[in-house]
């Protein structure tokens, strides 16, 4: 039998897990529950989705219709963020629906 060299792995010390406060967690959960996205639909037209969702909440022929529906939904949830994606999938616009707290309020008055 031939001798094999022993291969020892050096284990790095475990990284300390990042700790979050209860408020940070509840704020993140609330933001995810009250934000919606307007995205191109795979079947054509536009879809309103919750972040990370596979299925659309609603489908619309135009982006404007989808944006109006998304704002209506977010408004009924108590306010939040609506992100509008372009055909390329990149976010092209975002709007805070009252009473959401926009840390960087828009200077334009398109919405």
C-alpha positions in Angstrom: 0.0 0.0 0.0 1.3 3.4 -0.9 1.2 6.2 1.6 -1.0 9.1 0.8 -0.2 12.6 1.9 -2.6 13.8 4.5 -4.7 16.7 3.3 -5.7 18.9 6.1 -8.2 21.7 5.5 -7.7 24.9 7.5 -11.0 26.1 8.8 -11.6 29.8 9.0 -13.1 31.2 12.2 -16.9 31.4 11.8 -18.1 34.9 10.9 -20.3 36.6 13.4 -23.8 36.7 12.0 -25.2 40.2 11.3 -27.7 41.2 13.9 -30.8 43.2 13.1 -33.1 45.0 15.5 -36.7 44.1 15.7 -37.6 47.5 14.2 -35.3 46.9 11.2 -36.9 43.5 10.6 -40.5 44.8 10.9 -39.7 47.8 8.6 -38.3 45.4 5.9 -41.3 43.1 6.1 -43.7 46.0 6.0 -41.9 47.5 2.9 -42.0 44.2 1.1 -45.7 43.8 1.9 -46.7 47.2 0.7 -44.5 47.6 -2.5 -45.5 46.5 -5.9 -43.8 46.3 -9.3 -45.0 47.0 -12.8 -43.2 44.6 -15.1 -43.5 43.4 -18.7 -45.7 40.3 -18.9 -44.4 37.2 -20.6 -47.8 36.9 -22.4 -47.6 40.5 -23.6 -48.8 43.6 -21.9 -47.9 44.5 -18.4 -48.2 42.8 -15.0 -48.4 44.1 -11.4 -46.4 41.8 -9.0 -45.3 41.8 -5.4 -41.5 41.8 -5.1 -40.1 38.3 -5.5 -43.5 36.9 -6.6 -43.8 34.4 -9.4 -47.4 35.2 -10.3 -48.9 38.5 -11.2 -51.6 40.1 -9.1 -53.1 41.6 -12.3 -52.4 41.9 -16.0 -53.0 45.0 -18.2 -52.8 45.9 -21.9 -50.8 49.1 -21.2 -48.1 50.1 -18.7 -50.2 53.1 -17.6 -53.1 50.9 -16.7 -50.8 48.6 -14.7 -49.2 51.6 -12.9 -52.6 52.9 -11.9 -53.7 49.5 -10.6 -50.4 49.1 -8.7 -50.8 52.5 -7.0 -54.4 51.7 -6.1 -53.3 48.4 -4.5 -50.5 50.0 -2.6 -52.8 52.9 -1.5 -55.3 50.3 0.0 -52.4 48.6 1.8 -51.6 51.9 3.6 -49.1 53.4 1.2 -45.7 52.2 -0.1 -43.5 52.1 -3.1 -44.4 51.4 -6.8 -41.5 50.5 -9.1 -42.1 50.7 -12.9 -39.8 48.6 -15.0 -39.1 49.2 -18.7 -39.3 46.6 -21.5 -35.6 45.8 -20.8 -36.6 44.8 -17.2 -34.6 47.7 -15.6 -36.4 50.1 -13.2 -37.2 53.2 -15.1 -39.3 55.0 -12.4 -40.5 54.7 -8.9 -43.1 56.5 -6.9 -44.1 56.5 -3.3 -47.9 56.3 -2.7 -49.1 58.1 0.5 -48.8 57.6 3.4 -45.6 55.9 2.5 -42.4 57.6 3.7 -40.2 58.6 0.7 -36.6 59.3 2.0 -35.9 61.1 -1.3 -39.2 62.8 -2.4 -39.4 63.5 -6.1 -38.9 67.0 -7.4 -41.0 66.4 -10.4 -44.8 66.5 -10.4 -45.5 63.8 -13.0 -47.2 61.6 -10.4 
